[in-house]
Amino acid sequence: MARSKRSDQLLFRLGGEEFSLKFASLRKLHGDCDHTLHEIRLTRNRRDPRCELETVIHELLHGLDPKWREWWVGRSAEEIADVLWRLGYRKSKDEAEIQ
């Protein structure tokens, strides 16, 4: 994944398409994916890193195919996050974050 010149977003490819990911203040959502703009927005969740991991996976799944049903995306994201969490995947404190 490449950082854009703006430090507030991350540019990456997903399903052969260019996407951007950035943190934003979303009212009642943990995240959203606008497939037409190829943009994923996340609410930073420092209190619950496992929830943040699940949200990233959830929105990436939406980015892969916006036609997938919400219940399937939600359940799949939860299951994938559970496996990754149990394997020990965590955000590194030393790793640079998107501002």
Residue frames as a rotation matrix with the C-alpha (Angstrom) as fourth column:
MET 1
0.579 0.816 0.000 0.00
0.816 -0.579 0.000 0.00
0.000 0.000 -1.000 0.00
ALA 2
-0.482 -0.746 0.460 1.24
0.749 -0.623 -0.225 3.45
0.455 0.236 0.859 -0.81
ARG 3
-0.047 0.396 -0.917 0.72
0.695 -0.646 -0.314 6.64
-0.717 -0.653 -0.245 1.07
SER 4
0.573 0.259 0.778 -0.49
0.749 -0.551 -0.368 9.58
0.333 0.793 -0.510 -0.91
LYS 5
-0.444 -0.715 0.540 1.25
0.422 -0.699 -0.578 12.93
0.790 -0.028 0.612 -0.75
ARG 6
0.067 0.541 0.838 -1.45
-0.721 -0.555 0.415 13.86
0.690 -0.632 0.353 1.74
SER 7
-0.855 -0.515 -0.059 -0.73
-0.324 0.620 -0.715 12.11
0.405 -0.592 -0.697 5.02
ASP 8
-0.473 0.739 0.480 -4.42
-0.727 -0.019 -0.687 11.77
-0.499 -0.673 0.546 5.84
GLN 9
0.670 0.734 -0.105 -5.14
-0.674 0.544 -0.499 9.00
-0.309 0.406 0.860 3.36
LEU 10
-0.373 -0.694 0.615 -3.82
-0.269 0.716 0.645 5.69
-0.888 0.075 -0.454 2.17
LEU 11
0.266 0.401 -0.877 -3.98
-0.956 -0.005 -0.293 4.74
-0.122 0.916 0.382 -1.52
PHE 12
-0.573 -0.403 0.714 -4.19
-0.358 0.906 0.224 1.05
-0.738 -0.127 -0.663 -2.44
ARG 13
-0.544 0.390 -0.743 -5.54
-0.717 0.245 0.653 -1.37
0.436 0.888 0.146 -5.02
LEU 14
-0.564 0.479 0.673 -8.52
-0.320 0.624 -0.713 -3.60
-0.761 -0.617 -0.199 -4.29
GLY 15
0.249 0.667 0.702 -10.06
0.425 0.576 -0.698 -5.90
-0.870 0.473 -0.140 -6.86
GLY 16
-0.208 -0.452 0.867 -7.95
0.975 -0.022 0.222 -4.22
-0.081 0.892 0.445 -9.53
GLU 17
0.530 0.473 0.704 -9.29
0.518 -0.838 0.173 -0.75
0.671 0.273 -0.689 -8.68
GLU 18
-0.663 -0.726 0.182 -7.55
0.344 -0.512 -0.787 2.19
0.665 -0.459 0.590 -6.99
PHE 19
0.540 0.795 -0.277 -9.06
0.607 -0.139 0.783 3.07
0.584 -0.591 -0.557 -3.61
SER 20
-0.456 -0.609 0.649 -8.31
-0.229 -0.624 -0.747 5.58
0.860 -0.489 0.146 -0.91
LEU 21
0.269 0.464 -0.844 -8.76
0.771 0.421 0.477 5.03
0.577 -0.779 -0.245 2.81
LYS 22
-0.589 -0.454 0.669 -8.99
-0.044 -0.808 -0.587 7.82
0.807 -0.376 0.456 5.34
PHE 23
-0.541 0.383 -0.749 -10.19
0.841 0.233 -0.489 8.42
-0.013 -0.894 -0.448 8.86
ALA 24
-0.613 0.462 0.640 -13.17
-0.097 -0.849 0.520 10.71
0.784 0.257 0.566 9.31
SER 25
-0.867 0.454 0.204 -15.79
-0.247 -0.036 -0.968 11.56
-0.432 -0.890 0.143 11.88
LEU 26
-0.647 0.710 -0.279 -18.81
-0.050 0.325 0.944 9.50
0.761 0.624 -0.175 10.92
ARG 27
-0.149 0.643 0.751 -21.91
-0.847 -0.475 0.239 10.04
0.511 -0.600 0.615 13.00
LYS 28
0.409 0.415 0.812 -23.17
-0.811 0.573 0.116 6.59
-0.418 -0.707 0.571 13.94
LEU 29
0.947 -0.081 -0.311 -20.99
-0.141 0.765 -0.629 4.46
0.289 0.639 0.713 11.70
HIS 30
0.507 -0.847 0.156 -17.70
0.166 0.274 0.947 2.71
-0.846 -0.455 0.280 12.26
GLY 31
-0.673 -0.728 -0.132 -16.98
-0.020 -0.161 0.987 3.03
-0.739 0.667 0.093 8.54
ASP 32
0.584 0.812 0.022 -18.39
-0.066 0.074 -0.995 3.28
-0.809 0.579 0.097 5.06
CYS 33
-0.555 -0.701 0.448 -17.37
0.387 0.259 0.885 2.47
-0.736 0.664 0.127 1.52
ASP 34
0.446 0.605 -0.659 -18.32
-0.398 -0.526 -0.752 4.59
-0.802 0.598 0.007 -1.47
HIS 35
0.084 -0.408 0.909 -17.71
0.568 0.769 0.293 2.25
-0.819 0.492 0.297 -4.38
THR 36
0.789 0.235 0.568 -18.37
0.612 -0.384 -0.691 4.93
0.056 0.893 -0.447 -7.01
LEU 37
0.824 -0.526 0.212 -15.66
-0.522 -0.849 -0.077 7.19
0.221 -0.048 -0.974 -5.53
HIS 38
0.424 -0.650 -0.631 -13.45
0.355 0.760 -0.545 4.22
0.833 0.007 0.553 -4.59
GLU 39
-0.374 -0.480 0.793 -13.19
-0.488 -0.626 -0.609 5.63
0.789 -0.614 0.000 -1.09
ILE 40
0.207 0.359 -0.910 -13.30
0.661 0.634 0.401 3.98
0.721 -0.684 -0.106 2.33
ARG 41
-0.155 -0.190 0.970 -13.79
-0.522 -0.818 -0.243 6.14
0.839 -0.544 0.028 5.41
LEU 42
-0.011 0.061 -0.998 -13.25
0.648 0.761 0.039 4.85
0.761 -0.646 -0.048 8.93
THR 43
0.715 0.151 0.683 -13.91
-0.447 -0.652 0.612 6.19
0.538 -0.743 -0.398 12.39
ARG 44
-0.367 -0.914 -0.175 -10.76
-0.333 0.304 -0.892 5.70
0.869 -0.269 -0.416 14.46
ASN 45
0.782 0.622 0.038 -11.45
-0.300 0.324 0.897 3.37
0.546 -0.713 0.440 17.37
ARG 46
-0.235 -0.961 0.148 -8.49
-0.556 0.008 -0.831 3.54
0.797 -0.278 -0.536 19.74
ARG 47
-0.098 0.261 0.960 -10.50
-0.977 0.160 -0.143 1.99
-0.191 -0.952 0.239 22.58
ASP 48
0.449 0.345 0.824 -11.26
-0.224 0.936 -0.270 -1.22
-0.865 -0.064 0.497 20.73
PRO 49
-0.369 -0.694 -0.618 -8.55
-0.786 -0.123 0.606 -2.20
-0.496 0.710 -0.500 18.21
ARG 50
-0.778 0.151 0.610 -10.33
0.296 0.944 0.143 -5.49
-0.555 0.292 -0.779 17.48
CYS 51
0.333 0.940 -0.068 -13.43
0.490 -0.234 -0.840 -3.54
-0.806 0.247 -0.539 16.42
GLU 52
0.302 -0.298 -0.906 -11.26
-0.638 -0.769 0.040 -1.33
-0.708 0.566 -0.422 14.20
LEU 53
-0.790 -0.602 0.116 -9.74
-0.362 0.611 0.704 -4.44
-0.494 0.515 -0.701 12.56
GLU 54
-0.406 0.727 0.554 -13.20
0.661 0.652 -0.371 -5.87
-0.631 0.215 -0.745 11.91
THR 55
0.522 0.618 -0.588 -14.37
0.098 -0.728 -0.679 -2.54
-0.848 0.297 -0.440 10.46
VAL 56
-0.223 -0.682 -0.697 -11.42
-0.755 -0.331 0.565 -2.35
-0.616 0.652 -0.441 8.06
ILE 57
-0.913 -0.100 0.396 -12.16
0.099 0.886 0.452 -5.88
-0.396 0.452 -0.799 6.82
HIS 58
-0.037 0.995 0.090 -15.89
0.615 0.093 -0.783 -5.11
-0.788 0.026 -0.615 6.58
GLU 59
0.520 0.249 -0.817 -15.33
-0.302 -0.841 -0.449 -2.05
-0.799 0.481 -0.362 4.40
LEU 60
-0.570 -0.750 -0.335 -12.73
-0.651 0.164 0.741 -3.81
-0.501 0.640 -0.582 2.25
LEU 61
-0.678 0.412 0.609 -15.29
0.498 0.866 -0.031 -6.54
-0.540 0.282 -0.793 1.54
HIS 62
0.452 0.843 -0.290 -17.79
0.360 -0.470 -0.806 -3.85
-0.816 0.260 -0.516 0.49
GLY 63
0.127 -0.500 -0.857 -15.06
-0.683 -0.671 0.290 -2.42
-0.719 0.548 -0.427 -1.76
LEU 64
-0.829 -0.456 0.324 -14.58
-0.138 0.728 0.672 -5.78
-0.542 0.512 -0.666 -3.44
ASP 65
-0.752 0.640 0.156 -18.24
0.430 0.297 0.852 -6.14
0.499 0.709 -0.499 -4.33
PRO 66
-0.876 0.417 0.243 -20.94
-0.482 -0.735 -0.476 -3.64
-0.020 -0.534 0.845 -3.34
LYS 67
-0.092 0.893 -0.440 -23.64
-0.692 0.260 0.673 -6.18
0.716 0.367 0.594 -4.25
TRP 68
-0.604 -0.151 -0.783 -22.76
0.340 0.840 -0.424 -8.51
0.721 -0.522 -0.456 -1.38
ARG 69
0.456 0.889 0.047 -25.48
0.255 -0.182 0.950 -8.48
0.853 -0.421 -0.309 1.26
GLU 70
0.130 -0.373 0.919 -24.81
-0.715 -0.678 -0.174 -6.61
0.687 -0.634 -0.355 4.49
TRP 71
0.783 0.196 0.590 -25.43
-0.588 0.541 0.601 -9.64
-0.201 -0.818 0.539 6.70
TRP 72
0.869 -0.494 0.034 -22.88
0.468 0.799 -0.378 -11.67
0.159 0.344 0.925 4.70
VAL 73
0.197 -0.809 0.554 -20.28
0.059 -0.554 -0.830 -8.90
0.979 0.196 -0.062 4.78
GLY 74
0.329 -0.002 0.944 -20.82
-0.847 -0.443 0.294 -8.39
0.418 -0.896 -0.147 8.52
ARG 75
0.915 0.061 0.400 -20.56
-0.261 0.843 0.470 -12.06
-0.309 -0.534 0.787 9.39
SER 76
0.727 -0.677 0.111 -17.56
0.550 0.478 -0.685 -12.62
0.411 0.559 0.720 7.10
ALA 77
0.178 -0.657 0.732 -15.70
-0.275 -0.748 -0.604 -9.61
0.945 -0.094 -0.314 8.48
GLU 78
0.544 0.096 0.833 -16.33
-0.837 0.002 0.547 -10.81
0.051 -0.995 0.082 12.03
GLU 79
0.958 -0.149 0.246 -15.05
0.117 0.983 0.141 -14.31
-0.263 -0.107 0.959 11.23
ILE 80
0.506 -0.816 0.281 -11.96
0.474 -0.009 -0.880 -13.07
0.721 0.578 0.382 9.37
ALA 81
0.211 -0.396 0.894 -11.15
-0.604 -0.771 -0.199 -10.58
0.768 -0.498 -0.402 12.15
ASP 82
0.807 0.145 0.572 -11.51
-0.566 0.467 0.679 -13.35
-0.169 -0.872 0.459 14.72
VAL 83
0.840 -0.533 0.101 -8.99
0.539 0.803 -0.255 -15.57
0.055 0.269 0.962 12.91
LEU 84
0.239 -0.786 0.570 -6.50
0.251 -0.517 -0.818 -12.72
0.938 0.338 0.074 12.42
TRP 85
0.399 -0.027 0.916 -6.89
-0.763 -0.565 0.315 -11.62
0.509 -0.825 -0.246 16.06
ARG 86
0.923 -0.004 0.384 -6.33
-0.241 0.773 0.587 -15.16
-0.300 -0.634 0.713 17.34
LEU 87
0.639 -0.743 0.198 -3.20
0.691 0.442 -0.572 -15.37
0.338 0.502 0.796 15.16
GLY 88
0.120 -0.593 -0.796 -1.90
0.838 -0.370 0.402 -12.27
-0.533 -0.715 0.452 16.92
TYR 89
-0.353 -0.227 0.908 -2.37
0.784 -0.601 0.154 -9.60
0.511 0.766 0.390 14.28
ARG 90
0.433 0.395 -0.810 -2.38
0.763 -0.640 0.095 -6.16
-0.480 -0.659 -0.579 15.90
LYS 91
0.810 -0.190 0.555 -1.65
0.198 -0.802 -0.564 -2.63
0.553 0.567 -0.611 14.81
SER 92
0.001 -0.908 -0.420 1.95
0.945 0.138 -0.297 -1.86
0.327 -0.396 0.858 15.71
LYS 93
0.703 0.204 -0.681 2.47
0.532 -0.787 0.313 1.12
-0.472 -0.582 -0.662 18.00
ASP 94
-0.235 -0.904 -0.358 5.64
0.231 -0.410 0.882 1.93
-0.944 0.124 0.305 16.04
GLU 95
-0.400 0.135 0.907 3.87
0.908 0.192 0.372 1.82
-0.124 0.972 -0.200 12.69
ALA 96
-0.970 0.075 -0.232 3.07
-0.103 -0.988 0.111 5.19
-0.221 0.132 0.966 11.15
GLU 97
-0.265 0.952 0.150 -0.64
0.741 0.301 -0.601 5.86
-0.617 -0.049 -0.785 11.11
ILE 98
-0.299 0.342 0.891 -2.80
0.689 -0.569 0.450 7.88
0.660 0.748 -0.065 8.81
GLN 99
-0.976 -0.110 -0.188 -3.29
0.211 -0.690 -0.693 11.20
-0.054 -0.716 0.696 10.52
